[in-house]
Amino acid sequence: MIFPYLIMKKYKLILLVLFIASLPLVLTSCTSVSANNTKTTDKMGAKPQDPDFITDLRIKAEEGSAKAQYNLGVMYTEGEGVIKDYKQAYMYANISSYNGSKEAIKLRELIEKELTAEQINEAQELSREWIKSHK
């Protein structure tokens, strides 16, 4: 009767080893799925490449939505749905941070690394003009 017990113990050990070995695969796939879910979409599932999506986002940004301003900054940084433009990206990130977005501060710091001091000054001036015209 000891023999079946040893076999079961061996199988439990094998299952445990397989489970532990498969964890990195499971965790990696979960991470990639969650990373894909951070893409900018609206509640109806519209994509940033849709002209209506970009128009709606601009309207929300003009109405003072820090999240919309941040999303426009991301889109201009990545060239997603718009032509990549670091000055515009900086402007929207700067406006969003002015409106209280902490994540926009981090985005702005990343964009600064892509710009010269003169370009940063120009982007800051664009930000000031935008804020002044949208009060």
N, CA, C and O atoms as a GROMACS GRO file, in nm:
protein
  540
    1MET      N    1   0.081  -0.120   0.000
    1MET     CA    2   0.000   0.000   0.000
    1MET      C    3   0.086   0.126   0.000
    1MET      O    4   0.035   0.234  -0.032
    2ILE      N    5   0.208   0.118   0.034
    2ILE     CA    6   0.295   0.234   0.035
    2ILE      C    7   0.323   0.280  -0.108
    2ILE      O    8   0.340   0.400  -0.132
    3PHE      N    9   0.326   0.190  -0.201
    3PHE     CA   10   0.359   0.221  -0.339
    3PHE      C   11   0.266   0.327  -0.400
    3PHE      O   12   0.318   0.425  -0.454
    4PRO      N   13   0.131   0.313  -0.394
    4PRO     CA   14   0.044   0.418  -0.449
    4PRO      C   15   0.066   0.553  -0.381
    4PRO      O   16   0.056   0.658  -0.446
    5TYR      N   17   0.094   0.553  -0.254
    5TYR     CA   18   0.117   0.677  -0.181
    5TYR      C   19   0.240   0.749  -0.238
    5TYR      O   20   0.237   0.871  -0.255
    6LEU      N   21   0.346   0.676  -0.267
    6LEU     CA   22   0.467   0.736  -0.322
    6LEU      C   23   0.442   0.792  -0.462
    6LEU      O   24   0.496   0.896  -0.499
    7ILE      N   25   0.361   0.720  -0.540
    7ILE     CA   26   0.328   0.768  -0.675
    7ILE      C   27   0.252   0.900  -0.667
    7ILE      O   28   0.282   0.994  -0.740
    8MET      N   29   0.153   0.908  -0.578
    8MET     CA   30   0.074   1.030  -0.562
    8MET      C   31   0.163   1.146  -0.516
    8MET      O   32   0.148   1.260  -0.561
    9LYS      N   33   0.254   1.117  -0.426
    9LYS     CA   34   0.345   1.219  -0.376
    9LYS      C   35   0.433   1.271  -0.491
    9LYS      O   36   0.460   1.391  -0.500
   10LYS      N   37   0.478   1.180  -0.577
   10LYS     CA   38   0.561   1.216  -0.691
   10LYS      C   39   0.482   1.304  -0.788
   10LYS      O   40   0.535   1.404  -0.839
   11TYR      N   41   0.356   1.269  -0.815
   11TYR     CA   42   0.273   1.348  -0.906
   11TYR      C   43   0.243   1.487  -0.849
   11TYR      O   44   0.240   1.585  -0.923
   12LYS      N   45   0.222   1.494  -0.720
   12LYS     CA   46   0.198   1.624  -0.658
   12LYS      C   47   0.321   1.714  -0.674
   12LYS      O   48   0.309   1.833  -0.700
   13LEU      N   49   0.438   1.655  -0.658
   13LEU     CA   50   0.562   1.729  -0.674
   13LEU      C   51   0.577   1.777  -0.818
   13LEU      O   52   0.615   1.892  -0.842
   14ILE      N   53   0.547   1.689  -0.914
   14ILE     CA   54   0.556   1.726  -1.055
   14ILE      C   55   0.459   1.839  -1.087
   14ILE      O   56   0.495   1.935  -1.156
   15LEU      N   57   0.336   1.829  -1.037
   15LEU     CA   58   0.237   1.934  -1.061
   15LEU      C   59   0.281   2.067  -0.999
   15LEU      O   60   0.262   2.173  -1.060
   16LEU      N   61   0.338   2.062  -0.883
   16LEU     CA   62   0.386   2.183  -0.819
   16LEU      C   63   0.497   2.248  -0.902
   16LEU      O   64   0.498   2.370  -0.920
   17VAL      N   65   0.591   2.167  -0.951
   17VAL     CA   66   0.700   2.218  -1.033
   17VAL      C   67   0.646   2.280  -1.162
   17VAL      O   68   0.690   2.387  -1.202
   18LEU      N   69   0.549   2.213  -1.226
   18LEU     CA   70   0.490   2.266  -1.349
   18LEU      C   71   0.416   2.398  -1.323
   18LEU      O   72   0.424   2.491  -1.402
   19PHE      N   73   0.346   2.403  -1.213
   19PHE     CA   74   0.274   2.525  -1.178
   19PHE      C   75   0.371   2.642  -1.159
   19PHE      O   76   0.349   2.750  -1.212
   20ILE      N   77   0.475   2.619  -1.084
   20ILE     CA   78   0.574   2.724  -1.058
   20ILE      C   79   0.643   2.766  -1.188
   20ILE      O   80   0.669   2.884  -1.210
   21ALA      N   81   0.672   2.668  -1.274
   21ALA     CA   82   0.739   2.699  -1.401
   21ALA      C   83   0.648   2.779  -1.494
   21ALA      O   84   0.697   2.858  -1.575
   22SER      N   85   0.517   2.761  -1.484
   22SER     CA   86   0.425   2.832  -1.574
   22SER      C   87   0.391   2.973  -1.526
   22SER      O   88   0.337   3.052  -1.603
   23LEU      N   89   0.420   3.006  -1.402
   23LEU     CA   90   0.386   3.138  -1.349
   23LEU      C   91   0.442   3.255  -1.431
   23LEU      O   92   0.368   3.350  -1.458
   24PRO      N   93   0.569   3.252  -1.472
   24PRO     CA   94   0.619   3.365  -1.552
   24PRO      C   95   0.541   3.384  -1.681
   24PRO      O   96   0.519   3.498  -1.724
   25LEU      N   97   0.499   3.276  -1.744
   25LEU     CA   98   0.422   3.288  -1.868
   25LEU      C   99   0.287   3.353  -1.842
   25LEU      O  100   0.243   3.440  -1.917
   26VAL      N  101   0.222   3.311  -1.736
   26VAL     CA  102   0.091   3.367  -1.702
   26VAL      C  103   0.104   3.514  -1.667
   26VAL      O  104   0.026   3.597  -1.713
   27LEU      N  105   0.202   3.548  -1.586
   27LEU     CA  106   0.220   3.687  -1.544
   27LEU      C  107   0.258   3.776  -1.661
   27LEU      O  108   0.213   3.891  -1.669
   28THR      N  109   0.339   3.725  -1.753
   28THR     CA  110   0.378   3.803  -1.870
   28THR      C  111   0.257   3.831  -1.958
   28THR      O  112   0.241   3.944  -2.005
   29SER      N  113   0.173   3.732  -1.980
   29SER     CA  114   0.056   3.754  -2.064
   29SER      C  115  -0.040   3.851  -1.998
   29SER      O  116  -0.104   3.930  -2.067
   30CYS      N  117  -0.054   3.847  -1.867
   30CYS     CA  118  -0.141   3.942  -1.797
   30CYS      C  119  -0.087   4.083  -1.810
   30CYS      O  120  -0.164   4.178  -1.826
   31THR      N  121   0.043   4.099  -1.802
   31THR     CA  122   0.104   4.230  -1.812
   31THR      C  123   0.082   4.288  -1.951
   31THR      O  124   0.050   4.406  -1.964
   32SER      N  125   0.100   4.206  -2.056
   32SER     CA  126   0.083   4.259  -2.191
   32SER      C  127  -0.062   4.295  -2.218
   32SER      O  128  -0.089   4.391  -2.291
   33VAL      N  129  -0.155   4.220  -2.163
   33VAL     CA  130  -0.296   4.254  -2.181
   33VAL      C  131  -0.327   4.386  -2.112
   33VAL      O  132  -0.394   4.471  -2.170
   34SER      N  133  -0.279   4.404  -1.990
   34SER     CA  134  -0.308   4.529  -1.920
   34SER      C  135  -0.239   4.646  -1.988
   34SER      O  136  -0.293   4.757  -1.988
   35ALA      N  137  -0.120   4.625  -2.045
   35ALA     CA  138  -0.052   4.732  -2.115
   35ALA      C  139  -0.131   4.773  -2.239
   35ALA      O  140  -0.140   4.892  -2.270
   36ASN      N  141  -0.190   4.676  -2.308
   36ASN     CA  142  -0.271   4.708  -2.425
   36ASN      C  143  -0.399   4.781  -2.386
   36ASN      O  144  -0.455   4.855  -2.467
   37ASN      N  145  -0.447   4.760  -2.266
   37ASN     CA  146  -0.570   4.825  -2.222
   37ASN      C  147  -0.549   4.970  -2.183
   37ASN      O  148  -0.646   5.041  -2.158
   38THR      N  149  -0.425   5.016  -2.176
   38THR     CA  150  -0.401   5.156  -2.140
   38THR      C  151  -0.407   5.247  -2.262
   38THR      O  152  -0.393   5.368  -2.247
   39LYS      N  153  -0.427   5.193  -2.379
   39LYS     CA  154  -0.438   5.276  -2.498
   39LYS      C  155  -0.557   5.370  -2.482
   39LYS      O  156  -0.655   5.338  -2.415
   40THR      N  157  -0.546   5.484  -2.543
   40THR     CA  158  -0.650   5.585  -2.530
   40THR      C  159  -0.771   5.548  -2.614
   40THR      O  160  -0.762   5.535  -2.736
   41THR      N  161  -0.885   5.530  -2.548
   41THR     CA  162  -1.012   5.507  -2.617
   41THR      C  163  -1.120   5.580  -2.540
   41THR      O  164  -1.104   5.611  -2.422
   42ASP      N  165  -1.231   5.606  -2.607
   42ASP     CA  166  -1.342   5.665  -2.533
   42ASP      C  167  -1.435   5.555  -2.487
   42ASP      O  168  -1.406   5.437  -2.508
   43LYS      N  169  -1.546   5.591  -2.424
   43LYS     CA  170  -1.636   5.492  -2.366
   43LYS      C  171  -1.701   5.403  -2.471
   43LYS      O  172  -1.740   5.291  -2.440
   44MET      N  173  -1.713   5.450  -2.593
   44MET     CA  174  -1.775   5.372  -2.699
   44MET      C  175  -1.673   5.287  -2.774
   44MET      O  176  -1.710   5.214  -2.866
   45GLY      N  177  -1.547   5.295  -2.736
   45GLY     CA  178  -1.444   5.213  -2.799
   45GLY      C  179  -1.380   5.277  -2.920
   45GLY      O  180  -1.309   5.209  -2.994
   46ALA      N  181  -1.402   5.406  -2.944
   46ALA     CA  182  -1.341   5.473  -3.058
   46ALA      C  183  -1.190   5.479  -3.038
   46ALA      O  184  -1.142   5.491  -2.925
   47LYS      N  185  -1.118   5.470  -3.146
   47LYS     CA  186  -0.972   5.470  -3.141
   47LYS      C  187  -0.918   5.610  -3.171
   47LYS      O  188  -0.986   5.690  -3.235
   48PRO      N  189  -0.796   5.639  -3.125
   48PRO     CA  190  -0.736   5.770  -3.149
   48PRO      C  191  -0.722   5.806  -3.296
   48PRO      O  192  -0.713   5.924  -3.330
   49GLN      N  193  -0.718   5.707  -3.385
   49GLN     CA  194  -0.704   5.736  -3.527
   49GLN      C  195  -0.833   5.791  -3.586
   49GLN      O  196  -0.831   5.849  -3.695
   50ASP      N  197  -0.946   5.774  -3.517
   50ASP     CA  198  -1.073   5.824  -3.566
   50ASP      C  199  -1.076   5.976  -3.554
   50ASP      O  200  -1.053   6.030  -3.445
   51PRO      N  201  -1.104   6.047  -3.665
   51PRO     CA  202  -1.109   6.194  -3.657
   51PRO      C  203  -1.210   6.244  -3.553
   51PRO      O  204  -1.185   6.344  -3.486
   52ASP      N  205  -1.323   6.175  -3.540
   52ASP     CA  206  -1.424   6.217  -3.442
   52ASP      C  207  -1.370   6.206  -3.300
   52ASP      O  208  -1.400   6.289  -3.215
   53PHE      N  209  -1.290   6.102  -3.275
   53PHE     CA  210  -1.232   6.084  -3.142
   53PHE      C  211  -1.141   6.201  -3.108
   53PHE      O  212  -1.149   6.257  -2.998
   54ILE      N  213  -1.056   6.238  -3.201
   54ILE     CA  214  -0.962   6.347  -3.178
   54ILE      C  215  -1.036   6.479  -3.160
   54ILE      O  216  -1.001   6.560  -3.073
   55THR      N  217  -1.140   6.501  -3.241
   55THR     CA  218  -1.221   6.622  -3.228
   55THR      C  219  -1.287   6.628  -3.090
   55THR      O  220  -1.284   6.732  -3.024
   56ASP      N  221  -1.346   6.517  -3.048
   56ASP     CA  222  -1.411   6.512  -2.916
   56ASP      C  223  -1.310   6.536  -2.804
   56ASP      O  224  -1.339   6.604  -2.706
   57LEU      N  225  -1.190   6.479  -2.820
   57LEU     CA  226  -1.087   6.496  -2.719
   57LEU      C  227  -1.044   6.643  -2.710
   57LEU      O  228  -1.023   6.695  -2.600
   58ARG      N  229  -1.030   6.707  -2.825
   58ARG     CA  230  -0.993   6.850  -2.826
   58ARG      C  231  -1.102   6.935  -2.758
   58ARG      O  232  -1.072   7.028  -2.684
   59ILE      N  233  -1.228   6.901  -2.785
   59ILE     CA  234  -1.338   6.975  -2.723
   59ILE      C  235  -1.333   6.960  -2.571
   59ILE      O  236  -1.348   7.057  -2.498
   60LYS      N  237  -1.312   6.836  -2.525
   60LYS     CA  238  -1.302   6.812  -2.381
   60LYS      C  239  -1.183   6.886  -2.321
   60LYS      O  240  -1.191   6.941  -2.211
   61ALA      N  241  -1.072   6.888  -2.395
   61ALA     CA  242  -0.953   6.960  -2.347
   61ALA      C  243  -0.983   7.109  -2.335
   61ALA      O  244  -0.943   7.173  -2.238
   62GLU      N  245  -1.053   7.164  -2.435
   62GLU     CA  246  -1.087   7.306  -2.432
   62GLU      C  247  -1.185   7.339  -2.320
   62GLU      O  248  -1.189   7.452  -2.271
   63GLU      N  249  -1.265   7.240  -2.280
   63GLU     CA  250  -1.359   7.260  -2.170
   63GLU      C  251  -1.290   7.248  -2.034
   63GLU      O  252  -1.352   7.271  -1.930
   64GLY      N  253  -1.161   7.213  -2.035
   64GLY     CA  254  -1.084   7.210  -1.911
   64GLY      C  255  -1.054   7.072  -1.856
   64GLY      O  256  -1.005   7.061  -1.743
   65SER      N  257  -1.082   6.966  -1.931
   65SER     CA  258  -1.055   6.831  -1.883
   65SER      C  259  -0.904   6.803  -1.882
   65SER      O  260  -0.841   6.793  -1.988
   66ALA      N  261  -0.849   6.790  -1.762
   66ALA     CA  262  -0.705   6.760  -1.750
   66ALA      C  263  -0.673   6.624  -1.812
   66ALA      O  264  -0.566   6.606  -1.868
   67LYS      N  265  -0.766   6.530  -1.801
   67LYS     CA  266  -0.743   6.397  -1.860
   67LYS      C  267  -0.736   6.406  -2.012
   67LYS      O  268  -0.649   6.344  -2.074
   68ALA      N  269  -0.826   6.482  -2.073
   68ALA     CA  270  -0.824   6.498  -2.219
   68ALA      C  271  -0.695   6.569  -2.262
   68ALA      O  272  -0.635   6.533  -2.362
   69GLN      N  273  -0.655   6.669  -2.185
   69GLN     CA  274  -0.530   6.741  -2.216
   69GLN      C  275  -0.411   6.647  -2.206
   69GLN      O  276  -0.322   6.649  -2.291
   70TYR      N  277  -0.411   6.564  -2.102
   70TYR     CA  278  -0.303   6.465  -2.085
   70TYR      C  279  -0.302   6.368  -2.203
   70TYR      O  280  -0.197   6.339  -2.259
   71ASN      N  281  -0.421   6.317  -2.240
   71ASN     CA  282  -0.429   6.221  -2.350
   71ASN      C  283  -0.380   6.282  -2.481
   71ASN      O  284  -0.314   6.214  -2.560
   72LEU      N  285  -0.411   6.409  -2.505
   72LEU     CA  286  -0.358   6.475  -2.624
   72LEU      C  287  -0.206   6.485  -2.617
   72LEU      O  288  -0.138   6.468  -2.718
   73GLY      N  289  -0.153   6.512  -2.499
   73GLY     CA  290  -0.008   6.515  -2.482
   73GLY      C  291   0.055   6.381  -2.516
   73GLY      O  292   0.159   6.375  -2.582
   74VAL      N  293  -0.008   6.273  -2.470
   74VAL     CA  294   0.042   6.138  -2.500
   74VAL      C  295   0.035   6.113  -2.650
   74VAL      O  296   0.130   6.061  -2.710
   75MET      N  297  -0.077   6.149  -2.712
   75MET     CA  298  -0.095   6.125  -2.855
   75MET      C  299   0.009   6.199  -2.937
   75MET      O  300   0.066   6.143  -3.031
   76TYR      N  301   0.035   6.325  -2.903
   76TYR     CA  302   0.137   6.401  -2.976
   76TYR      C  303   0.277   6.348  -2.948
   76TYR      O  304   0.364   6.355  -3.036
   77THR      N  305   0.300   6.294  -2.831
   77THR     CA  306   0.431   6.236  -2.799
   77THR      C  307   0.456   6.112  -2.883
   77THR      O  308   0.566   6.092  -2.936
   78GLU      N  309   0.354   6.028  -2.896
   78GLU     CA  310   0.368   5.900  -2.966
   78GLU      C  311   0.333   5.908  -3.113
   78GLU      O  312   0.360   5.814  -3.188
   79GLY      N  313   0.272   6.018  -3.157
   79GLY     CA  314   0.227   6.026  -3.295
   79GLY      C  315   0.110   5.933  -3.320
   79GLY      O  316   0.097   5.875  -3.427
   80GLU      N  317   0.025   5.918  -3.220
   80GLU     CA  318  -0.089   5.827  -3.228
   80GLU      C  319  -0.215   5.905  -3.266
   80GLU      O  320  -0.272   5.976  -3.183
   81GLY      N  321  -0.257   5.891  -3.393
   81GLY     CA  322  -0.375   5.962  -3.441
   81GLY      C  323  -0.346   6.104  -3.486
   81GLY      O  324  -0.431   6.168  -3.547
   82VAL      N  325  -0.228   6.153  -3.456
   82VAL     CA  326  -0.183   6.288  -3.495
   82VAL      C  327  -0.036   6.277  -3.536
   82VAL      O  328   0.030   6.177  -3.509
   83ILE      N  329   0.013   6.382  -3.601
   83ILE     CA  330   0.156   6.384  -3.635
   83ILE      C  331   0.235   6.409  -3.508
   83ILE      O  332   0.201   6.498  -3.429
   84LYS      N  333   0.341   6.331  -3.487
   84LYS     CA  334   0.425   6.347  -3.368
   84LYS      C  335   0.480   6.489  -3.362
   84LYS      O  336   0.540   6.538  -3.458
   85ASP      N  337   0.458   6.554  -3.249
   85ASP     CA  338   0.500   6.693  -3.232
   85ASP      C  339   0.529   6.715  -3.083
   85ASP      O  340   0.437   6.728  -3.003
   86TYR      N  341   0.656   6.718  -3.048
   86TYR     CA  342   0.694   6.728  -2.907
   86TYR      C  343   0.655   6.862  -2.845
   86TYR      O  344   0.627   6.869  -2.726
   87LYS      N  345   0.655   6.969  -2.925
   87LYS     CA  346   0.614   7.099  -2.868
   87LYS      C  347   0.466   7.098  -2.832
   87LYS      O  348   0.427   7.146  -2.726
   88GLN      N  349   0.383   7.042  -2.920
   88GLN     CA  350   0.240   7.030  -2.890
   88GLN      C  351   0.219   6.935  -2.772
   88GLN      O  352   0.136   6.960  -2.685
   89ALA      N  353   0.296   6.827  -2.770
   89ALA     CA  354   0.285   6.731  -2.660
   89ALA      C  355   0.320   6.799  -2.528
   89ALA      O  356   0.251   6.781  -2.428
   90TYR      N  357   0.427   6.876  -2.529
   90TYR     CA  358   0.469   6.948  -2.408
   90TYR      C  359   0.361   7.047  -2.367
   90TYR      O  360   0.328   7.059  -2.249
   91MET      N  361   0.307   7.119  -2.465
   91MET     CA  362   0.203   7.218  -2.435
   91MET      C  363   0.085   7.152  -2.363
   91MET      O  364   0.041   7.200  -2.259
   92TYR      N  365   0.034   7.041  -2.419
   92TYR     CA  366  -0.082   6.976  -2.357
   92TYR      C  367  -0.047   6.915  -2.221
   92TYR      O  368  -0.128   6.920  -2.129
   93ALA      N  369   0.072   6.858  -2.209
   93ALA     CA  370   0.114   6.804  -2.079
   93ALA      C  371   0.127   6.916  -1.976
   93ALA      O  372   0.090   6.899  -1.860
   94ASN      N  373   0.180   7.028  -2.019
   94ASN     CA  374   0.196   7.143  -1.930
   94ASN      C  375   0.060   7.198  -1.885
   94ASN      O  376   0.042   7.229  -1.768
   95ILE      N  377  -0.033   7.208  -1.978
   95ILE     CA  378  -0.168   7.257  -1.945
   95ILE      C  379  -0.237   7.159  -1.850
   95ILE      O  380  -0.300   7.200  -1.753
   96SER      N  381  -0.223   7.031  -1.879
   96SER     CA  382  -0.284   6.928  -1.793
   96SER      C  383  -0.226   6.933  -1.653
   96SER      O  384  -0.299   6.920  -1.554
   97SER      N  385  -0.095   6.951  -1.643
   97SER     CA  386  -0.033   6.959  -1.510
   97SER      C  387  -0.080   7.086  -1.438
   97SER      O  388  -0.100   7.085  -1.316
   98TYR      N  389  -0.097   7.194  -1.512
   98TYR     CA  390  -0.151   7.319  -1.456
   98TYR      C  391  -0.291   7.296  -1.398
   98TYR      O  392  -0.330   7.358  -1.299
   99ASN      N  393  -0.366   7.205  -1.462
   99ASN     CA  394  -0.502   7.172  -1.418
   99ASN      C  395  -0.506   7.058  -1.318
   99ASN      O  396  -0.613   7.005  -1.287
  100GLY      N  397  -0.389   7.019  -1.265
  100GLY     CA  398  -0.386   6.926  -1.153
  100GLY      C  399  -0.348   6.782  -1.181
  100GLY      O  400  -0.350   6.700  -1.090
  101SER      N  401  -0.312   6.750  -1.305
  101SER     CA  402  -0.276   6.612  -1.337
  101SER      C  403  -0.131   6.582  -1.297
  101SER      O  404  -0.037   6.642  -1.349
  102LYS      N  405  -0.116   6.489  -1.204
  102LYS     CA  406   0.019   6.450  -1.160
  102LYS      C  407   0.091   6.368  -1.267
  102LYS      O  408   0.212   6.380  -1.284
  103GLU      N  409   0.015   6.286  -1.341
  103GLU     CA  410   0.078   6.205  -1.445
  103GLU      C  411   0.127   6.293  -1.560
  103GLU      O  412   0.221   6.257  -1.630
  104ALA      N  413   0.064   6.408  -1.580
  104ALA     CA  414   0.108   6.500  -1.684
  104ALA      C  415   0.243   6.561  -1.650
  104ALA      O  416   0.322   6.592  -1.740
  105ILE      N  417   0.271   6.577  -1.522
  105ILE     CA  418   0.401   6.629  -1.480
  105ILE      C  419   0.511   6.533  -1.524
  105ILE      O  420   0.615   6.575  -1.576
  106LYS      N  421   0.487   6.404  -1.503
  106LYS     CA  422   0.586   6.303  -1.544
  106LYS      C  423   0.602   6.301  -1.696
  106LYS      O  424   0.713   6.291  -1.747
  107LEU      N  425   0.488   6.311  -1.767
  107LEU     CA  426   0.493   6.314  -1.913
  107LEU      C  427   0.573   6.434  -1.961
  107LEU      O  428   0.657   6.422  -2.050
  108ARG      N  429   0.547   6.549  -1.903
  108ARG     CA  430   0.617   6.672  -1.941
  108ARG      C  431   0.768   6.656  -1.921
  108ARG      O  432   0.847   6.700  -2.004
  109GLU      N  433   0.807   6.593  -1.810
  109GLU     CA  434   0.950   6.572  -1.783
  109GLU      C  435   1.013   6.480  -1.887
  109GLU      O  436   1.128   6.499  -1.926
  110LEU      N  437   0.938   6.380  -1.933
  110LEU     CA  438   0.989   6.291  -2.038
  110LEU      C  439   1.004   6.366  -2.171
  110LEU      O  440   1.103   6.348  -2.242
  111ILE      N  441   0.907   6.449  -2.202
  111ILE     CA  442   0.910   6.523  -2.328
  111ILE      C  443   1.025   6.624  -2.328
  111ILE      O  444   1.087   6.646  -2.432
  112GLU      N  445   1.054   6.684  -2.213
  112GLU     CA  446   1.163   6.782  -2.203
  112GLU      C  447   1.295   6.725  -2.254
  112GLU      O  448   1.378   6.798  -2.308
  113LYS      N  449   1.314   6.595  -2.236
  113LYS     CA  450   1.439   6.531  -2.280
  113LYS      C  451   1.452   6.529  -2.432
  113LYS      O  452   1.562   6.511  -2.485
  114GLU      N  453   1.340   6.548  -2.502
  114GLU     CA  454   1.340   6.545  -2.648
  114GLU      C  455   1.350   6.685  -2.710
  114GLU      O  456   1.364   6.698  -2.831
  115LEU      N  457   1.344   6.787  -2.626
  115LEU     CA  458   1.341   6.925  -2.676
  115LEU      C  459   1.465   7.003  -2.634
  115LEU      O  460   1.529   6.973  -2.533
  116THR      N  461   1.498   7.103  -2.715
  116THR     CA  462   1.604   7.196  -2.677
  116THR      C  463   1.545   7.298  -2.579
  116THR      O  464   1.424   7.305  -2.562
  117ALA      N  465   1.631   7.376  -2.516
  117ALA     CA  466   1.585   7.480  -2.423
  117ALA      C  467   1.496   7.581  -2.496
  117ALA      O  468   1.396   7.627  -2.441
  118GLU      N  469   1.532   7.615  -2.618
  118GLU     CA  470   1.453   7.710  -2.697
  118GLU      C  471   1.314   7.652  -2.728
  118GLU      O  472   1.214   7.723  -2.720
  119GLN      N  473   1.309   7.524  -2.765
  119GLN     CA  474   1.180   7.461  -2.794
  119GLN      C  475   1.092   7.453  -2.668
  119GLN      O  476   0.971   7.469  -2.676
  120ILE      N  477   1.155   7.429  -2.554
  120ILE     CA  478   1.079   7.426  -2.427
  120ILE      C  479   1.019   7.563  -2.400
  120ILE      O  480   0.903   7.574  -2.361
  121ASN      N  481   1.098   7.669  -2.421
  121ASN     CA  482   1.047   7.806  -2.402
  121ASN      C  483   0.930   7.834  -2.495
  121ASN      O  484   0.830   7.895  -2.454
  122GLU      N  485   0.942   7.790  -2.621
  122GLU     CA  486   0.833   7.809  -2.717
  122GLU      C  487   0.708   7.732  -2.674
  122GLU      O  488   0.597   7.784  -2.682
  123ALA      N  489   0.726   7.610  -2.628
  123ALA     CA  490   0.613   7.528  -2.583
  123ALA      C  491   0.548   7.588  -2.459
  123ALA      O  492   0.426   7.583  -2.444
  124GLN      N  493   0.629   7.645  -2.370
  124GLN     CA  494   0.573   7.711  -2.251
  124GLN      C  495   0.492   7.834  -2.291
  124GLN      O  496   0.388   7.862  -2.232
  125GLU      N  497   0.540   7.907  -2.390
  125GLU     CA  498   0.466   8.023  -2.439
  125GLU      C  499   0.334   7.979  -2.503
  125GLU      O  500   0.231   8.042  -2.483
  126LEU      N  501   0.338   7.870  -2.580
  126LEU     CA  502   0.214   7.814  -2.636
  126LEU      C  503   0.116   7.778  -2.525
  126LEU      O  504  -0.004   7.802  -2.537
  127SER      N  505   0.168   7.721  -2.417
  127SER     CA  506   0.084   7.684  -2.303
  127SER      C  507   0.017   7.806  -2.241
  127SER      O  508  -0.103   7.806  -2.214
  128ARG      N  509   0.096   7.910  -2.220
  128ARG     CA  510   0.042   8.033  -2.160
  128ARG      C  511  -0.067   8.094  -2.248
  128ARG      O  512  -0.172   8.136  -2.199
  129GLU      N  513  -0.040   8.099  -2.379
  129GLU     CA  514  -0.139   8.154  -2.473
  129GLU      C  515  -0.267   8.070  -2.472
  129GLU      O  516  -0.377   8.124  -2.475
  130TRP      N  517  -0.251   7.938  -2.470
  130TRP     CA  518  -0.367   7.847  -2.471
  130TRP      C  519  -0.450   7.868  -2.345
  130TRP      O  520  -0.572   7.880  -2.352
  131ILE      N  521  -0.384   7.872  -2.231
  131ILE     CA  522  -0.455   7.890  -2.104
  131ILE      C  523  -0.528   8.025  -2.102
  131ILE      O  524  -0.643   8.034  -2.059
  132LYS      N  525  -0.459   8.129  -2.150
  132LYS     CA  526  -0.519   8.263  -2.151
  132LYS      C  527  -0.643   8.266  -2.242
  132LYS      O  528  -0.742   8.330  -2.208
  133SER      N  529  -0.637   8.198  -2.355
  133SER     CA  530  -0.749   8.202  -2.450
  133SER      C  531  -0.864   8.108  -2.411
  133SER      O  532  -0.971   8.114  -2.472
  134HIS      N  533  -0.843   8.022  -2.311
  134HIS     CA  534  -0.948   7.927  -2.271
  134HIS      C  535  -0.999   7.952  -2.130
  134HIS      O  536  -1.053   7.861  -2.066
  135LYS      N  537  -0.983   8.074  -2.080
  135LYS     CA  538  -1.035   8.107  -1.946
  135LYS      C  539  -1.180   8.144  -1.953
  135LYS      O  540  -1.241   8.175  -1.850
   0.00000   0.00000   0.00000
